[in-house]
Structure formats: C-alpha cells, structure tokens
C-alpha cells in the first residue's frame, strides 16, 4: 500500500459514515409517490460541503419529481476515472406492525442499523459518499476526475415519465462521461464490483452499452476501490 492509499484510508471516518447512513434513512424518499427533492438536496449540500462540484438535474410529472445529483471531484483532466452510482428512493414501508423498529428512525440496536433502505440502497450510497469525502480530504493526486451519481427512480416508474429512471435520464441527456462504473450490490453475495465496462444492478445494461458506445477500453485503469458492505435487511454498524 503506497502513501496516497494510506492517506485516503486514514481519512475514512466510520462515525461520519454511520451518521450519513442514518440521516439518509431518516429522509423518507418513498417511491411511489416519488417526492424525491428533499433527499437530493441533502446529498447535494453534503457533497458541496466536501468541496465537490455539484449539478442537480432530472425529470418531473404529475405528482412526482426525480432530481438526480451528480458530484464531481476534479482531477488533472476532465475525464472520469470512476463513477459511483446509487439510487436515492425506497419502496414504501407497508405494514408498520411488521417492523420491529420505526422504518425511518434509523435506530442502532446492538450494532445494527434498522430502517427502510439501509441496504437498498442507502447503505451503498452512504459508503460511496464517505469514500468520496475521504479522497476529497486526503487530496491525493488524481489523473482523472472522480464522479458520484445519486439518482432517483429505481423503485417505481411513473406512467407519464419519458425516461425509465434517473440514471437513464442522466446518461441520455449528456450529463455522464465514459468511466468504470461502481453500482449497488446486486445481491447479498456481491458487495460491490468494479468492471471495466458497466456493472451489475439497476441501469447496468444502459450504462454498459453507453460506455461501450463511447469506446471505454475494457480493463481501463481503475485505481484501488473501497469495499461496500450491506445485506438484504440491515447494514451492520461497527
């Protein structure tokens, strides 16, 4: 492990990660109905506070809005070295009597965070944001820029929506650049995978094809990754 790697790892803050996850869960970004502006603005302000360049763009319709947040940590060039991508919306909590804890309180009990979206996929989003924050604070030399996309619209497709989801909107409207893609874990056995071209998970086919169309070379240099952890019900807090 070289000095730059060690410096970034030294800036990873588990208390901040836990706070971030709990705060994300406490914002009830339920979809449907798809009122997703509050969580987008939280992510945007948090990334701006870390010195990233932030853009908010998305679509809206009758009774719903899907703003997406794109945050960039500039490198020596405008080309992207990697794109972290996770969605901000969650399915409804449904029958509250079946919950052992308030689904939007993000209670920490015996080292476990309980709440809607802890794994799908606010745990992944929190880990990505914390990793980007560590890089921003450590300030290692970056030959390419680092990008994070917090997109809306995984859990429900409004009948009057033109775009399938926020990831599709951003890709097809010129907001994204070719880059190795890190998405949410596809299942409990896959904690997050780095691929030279695309990834597994929601929107992967679109991004894989889009990157291939822009001639992203397979096996492009990615740098070292930060492992993401979670499972189908809860995210363990250490």
C-alpha positions as CSV (number, residue, x, y, z in Angstrom):
1,X,0.0,0.0,0.0
2,X,1.5,3.3,-1.1
3,X,1.4,6.6,0.8
4,X,-1.5,8.0,-1.1
5,X,-3.6,4.9,-0.4
6,X,-2.8,5.1,3.3
7,X,-3.7,8.8,3.5
8,X,-7.1,8.2,1.9
9,X,-7.8,5.2,4.3
10,X,-6.7,7.4,7.2
11,X,-9.5,9.8,6.3
12,X,-12.2,7.3,6.2
13,X,-14.5,8.2,9.1
14,X,-16.8,5.4,10.4
15,X,-18.7,7.8,12.7
16,X,-19.4,10.0,9.7
17,X,-20.5,7.0,7.7
18,X,-22.9,5.9,10.4
19,X,-24.3,9.4,10.7
20,X,-24.6,9.7,7.0
21,X,-26.5,6.4,6.6
22,X,-28.9,7.3,9.5
23,X,-29.6,10.7,8.0
24,X,-30.3,9.2,4.6
25,X,-32.7,6.7,6.1
26,X,-34.4,9.4,8.1
27,X,-35.4,11.2,4.9
28,X,-38.4,9.2,3.7
29,X,-37.7,9.1,0.0
30,X,-40.6,6.8,-0.7
31,X,-41.4,5.9,-4.3
32,X,-44.3,5.9,-5.1
33,X,-45.3,8.7,-4.8
34,X,-41.9,10.0,-5.8
35,X,-41.3,13.2,-3.9
36,X,-37.6,12.9,-4.0
37,X,-36.3,16.5,-3.9
38,X,-35.5,16.5,-0.1
39,X,-33.0,13.7,-0.3
40,X,-31.5,15.0,-3.5
41,X,-30.9,18.4,-1.8
42,X,-29.3,16.7,1.2
43,X,-26.9,14.7,-0.9
44,X,-26.1,17.8,-3.0
45,X,-25.4,20.0,0.1
46,X,-23.3,17.3,1.7
47,X,-21.1,16.9,-1.4
48,X,-20.8,20.6,-1.8
49,X,-19.6,20.8,1.8
50,X,-16.8,18.4,0.8
51,X,-15.7,20.7,-2.0
52,X,-17.2,18.8,-4.9
53,X,-18.7,20.4,-8.0
54,X,-22.5,19.6,-7.9
55,X,-25.2,19.5,-10.5
56,X,-28.9,18.7,-10.0
57,X,-30.9,17.6,-13.0
58,X,-33.9,15.3,-13.6
59,X,-37.5,15.0,-14.7
60,X,-40.9,15.6,-13.2
61,X,-44.5,14.9,-13.9
62,X,-48.0,14.8,-12.3
63,X,-47.4,14.5,-8.5
64,X,-43.8,13.3,-8.8
65,X,-40.2,14.6,-9.2
66,X,-37.0,12.8,-9.7
67,X,-34.0,15.1,-9.2
68,X,-30.6,13.4,-9.7
69,X,-27.4,14.6,-8.1
70,X,-24.0,14.5,-9.9
71,X,-21.0,15.4,-7.8
72,X,-17.5,15.7,-9.3
73,X,-14.1,15.8,-7.6
74,X,-11.9,17.3,-10.3
75,X,-8.7,15.6,-11.2
76,X,-5.9,16.7,-13.5
77,X,-8.2,16.1,-16.5
78,X,-11.9,16.3,-17.1
79,X,-12.0,12.6,-18.0
80,X,-13.6,10.4,-15.3
81,X,-11.6,7.8,-13.6
82,X,-14.6,6.1,-11.9
83,X,-18.3,6.7,-11.5
84,X,-20.0,5.7,-8.2
85,X,-23.8,5.3,-8.7
86,X,-26.6,4.5,-6.3
87,X,-30.3,5.4,-6.2
88,X,-32.0,7.5,-3.5
89,X,-35.5,6.2,-3.5
90,X,-37.0,3.4,-1.4
91,X,-40.2,1.3,-1.5
92,X,-42.9,2.1,1.0
93,X,-42.7,0.6,4.5
94,X,-46.1,-1.0,4.0
95,X,-47.5,-2.7,7.2
96,X,-45.8,-0.9,10.1
97,X,-46.9,-3.6,12.5
98,X,-44.4,-5.9,10.9
99,X,-41.5,-3.7,11.7
100,X,-39.6,-4.2,14.9
101,X,-38.4,-0.5,14.7
102,X,-39.6,2.6,13.1
103,X,-38.5,2.2,9.4
104,X,-37.5,5.9,9.2
105,X,-35.8,6.3,12.6
106,X,-32.6,4.5,11.6
107,X,-32.3,3.1,15.1
108,X,-28.9,1.5,16.0
109,X,-29.5,-1.6,18.2
110,X,-26.7,-4.0,19.1
111,X,-24.5,-2.6,16.3
112,X,-27.2,-2.9,13.7
113,X,-28.9,-0.1,11.8
114,X,-32.6,-0.7,11.3
115,X,-34.6,1.2,8.6
116,X,-36.1,1.2,5.2
117,X,-33.3,1.5,2.6
118,X,-30.4,0.6,4.8
119,X,-29.3,-1.9,2.1
120,X,-31.4,-1.0,-0.9
121,X,-29.6,1.1,-1.3
122,X,-28.8,3.9,1.1
123,X,-26.0,1.8,2.7
124,X,-24.2,1.8,-0.6
125,X,-24.9,5.5,-1.2
126,X,-23.5,6.4,2.2
127,X,-20.4,4.3,1.7
128,X,-19.8,5.9,-1.7
129,X,-20.3,9.4,-0.3
130,X,-18.0,8.6,2.6
131,X,-15.3,7.3,0.3
132,X,-15.5,10.3,-1.9
133,X,-15.2,12.5,1.2
134,X,-12.1,10.7,2.3
135,X,-10.5,11.2,-1.1
136,X,-11.5,14.9,-1.1
137,X,-10.0,15.4,2.3
138,X,-6.8,13.4,1.6
139,X,-6.2,15.2,-1.7
140,X,-4.1,12.6,-3.4
141,X,-3.0,13.3,-7.0
142,X,-5.8,12.3,-9.4
143,X,-5.0,11.9,-13.0
144,X,-8.8,11.8,-13.7
145,X,-11.9,13.2,-12.0
146,X,-14.0,11.2,-9.5
147,X,-17.7,11.2,-10.1
148,X,-20.7,10.2,-7.9
149,X,-24.3,10.0,-9.1
150,X,-27.2,9.8,-6.7
151,X,-30.1,9.1,-9.0
152,X,-33.9,8.8,-8.5
153,X,-36.5,6.4,-9.7
154,X,-35.4,2.8,-9.2
155,X,-38.4,1.6,-7.2
156,X,-41.3,3.0,-9.4
157,X,-41.8,4.2,-12.9
158,X,-44.4,6.9,-13.2
159,X,-46.9,6.3,-16.0
160,X,-46.2,9.7,-17.5
161,X,-42.4,9.5,-17.3
162,X,-40.5,9.7,-20.5
163,X,-37.3,8.2,-19.0
164,X,-37.0,4.8,-17.4
165,X,-35.2,6.2,-14.3
166,X,-32.8,8.9,-13.3
167,X,-29.7,7.0,-14.4
168,X,-31.3,6.8,-17.9
169,X,-32.1,10.5,-17.8
170,X,-28.6,11.5,-16.9
171,X,-26.9,9.2,-19.5
172,X,-29.2,10.2,-22.4
173,X,-29.1,13.9,-21.7
174,X,-25.3,14.3,-21.8
175,X,-24.6,14.5,-18.1
176,X,-22.4,11.4,-17.9
177,X,-19.0,10.6,-19.3
178,X,-17.4,7.2,-20.1
179,X,-16.0,5.7,-16.9
180,X,-15.7,2.4,-15.0
181,X,-18.9,2.1,-13.1
182,X,-19.5,1.1,-9.4
183,X,-23.1,0.4,-8.6
184,X,-25.1,-1.0,-5.7
185,X,-24.5,-4.7,-4.8
186,X,-26.6,-7.0,-7.0
187,X,-27.4,-9.4,-4.1
188,X,-26.2,-10.5,-0.7
189,X,-23.2,-12.3,-2.2
190,X,-21.9,-9.3,-4.3
191,X,-20.7,-6.4,-2.1
192,X,-19.9,-4.1,-5.0
193,X,-17.9,-4.9,-8.1
194,X,-15.7,-2.8,-10.3
195,X,-16.0,-3.5,-14.0
196,X,-14.0,-2.1,-16.9
197,X,-17.3,-1.6,-18.8
198,X,-20.6,-1.3,-16.9
199,X,-21.7,-3.2,-13.8
200,X,-24.3,-5.4,-12.3
201,X,-27.5,-3.9,-10.9
202,X,-30.2,-1.4,-11.9
203,X,-29.3,0.5,-15.1
204,X,-26.2,-1.6,-15.7
205,X,-27.3,-2.6,-19.2
206,X,-27.8,1.0,-20.2
207,X,-24.5,2.2,-18.7
208,X,-22.7,-0.8,-20.1
209,X,-24.0,-0.1,-23.6
210,X,-23.4,3.6,-23.3
211,X,-19.8,3.2,-22.1
212,X,-19.2,0.7,-24.9
213,X,-20.6,3.1,-27.4
214,X,-18.1,5.7,-26.2
215,X,-15.2,3.2,-26.6
216,X,-14.3,2.9,-23.0
217,X,-11.5,0.3,-23.1
218,X,-12.1,-2.9,-21.3
219,X,-9.8,-3.1,-18.3
220,X,-9.3,0.6,-18.1
221,X,-7.1,1.6,-15.1
222,X,-9.4,2.0,-12.1
223,X,-7.2,2.5,-9.1
224,X,-8.0,0.8,-5.8
225,X,-11.5,0.5,-4.5
226,X,-13.2,0.8,-1.2
227,X,-15.3,-2.3,-0.3
228,X,-19.0,-1.7,0.2
229,X,-20.9,-3.8,2.6
230,X,-24.6,-4.5,3.3
231,X,-27.3,-7.2,3.2
232,X,-30.9,-7.5,2.3
233,X,-32.3,-6.4,5.7
234,X,-29.7,-4.3,7.6
235,X,-26.3,-2.8,7.5
236,X,-24.0,-3.6,10.3
237,X,-22.6,-0.5,12.1
238,X,-19.1,-1.0,13.6
